[in-house]
Amino acid sequence: TLFRSLIIRPTTPLPVVVKTSPLERSTKVNYFDPISFTFNQDVDPNLLKLSSIPEENWQLKPLNTKNVSFSSAQYLQVNTGYNLTLTYNNQPIHR
């Protein structure tokens, strides 16, 4: 006898970014400061990824269950705008 079971779990809503530092579209930002995100729910930091144009190597630092920061492995380029995309479990949650 072959028996298969299927368990359907409700989808977990994606986290929502409720605060960033620096604020979006900020200018004259200190390129030594990390970029931080605050979420509306607990997040698994292992599922977060930050990508940018121009490309940088971002290093994640969890601050607590709802806050993380990213720092560039190298100094950010002076007088350069960065387009950031934050993904959670490979799904974009903030641009």
N, C-alpha and C positions, 0 to 999 in steps of 0.2 A: 504494500500500500504506500502510495506516495502522498505525502501531506505537505502542503506549502501554506505558510501563513504570511499575511501581509499586514504590517502595522502602519497605519497612516497617522503621522504626527502633524499637528498644526504647524504651519510655517512660523518660524521665529521672525518677527519684524526686524528689518535692518536697523542698526543704530542710526540716530540722527545727530548731526553736529549741531550743538546749541551755542557754542562759543569757540572762537579762535583767537589766538594771539600770535602775531599781530593781527589786527582786524583786516578783513578782506580789503583789497585794493589800497593797502597802506603804502605810503612812500617814505623815503628817508628812514628805512628800517635798518637797525644795527645788524650787520651781516654775521655777527658772532652769536646773536640770540637764537635759541631754538624756536621752532614753530610748534605751538601746542593746540590741541583739540580737546574739547569737552563734549561728552555725549549724553544723550537723554537716558541711557541705560548702561548696564555693565557690558563691557566688551572683552573679547578674548584678544589680547595684543598680538598673538601669533597669526591672527587672521587679517591684521591691518597691514597695508602697504601704501607708501607715499611715492608717487612718481612725479616727475617735473619735466617741463621744457623751458629752458635748456636742461638737459639731463644732469642729475647729481646723484651721489651715493648717499641716501638718507639712512640714518641710524635711529632706530626706535628706542625710546626709553619710557616704559610704563610708569606713570606717577601714582595712580591708584586704579580702581576698577572702572572709572568713568573718565579718566584723564590720561593723555599720553603726550609726549613731545617727540619731535624729530629734529635731529641736528644733521647738518651736512658734514660728511667725512672730511671735506675740504672747505676752505673759505668760499662763501658765495661770491659771485662776480659783482663788482661795484657797478652801479648805474645799469643794472640789468633787471628786467621784469621776469618773474617766474610764473608759469602757469602750472598749478599743482592739481593733481587728482589723487584723492584718498579713496582706497578701495577696502572693502571688508568682505572677506571670503570671495575675492575676485569680482565683486560687484561694486561699481562706483557709488560712493555715498556723499562725496563732496568734491566740487570743482571750483 
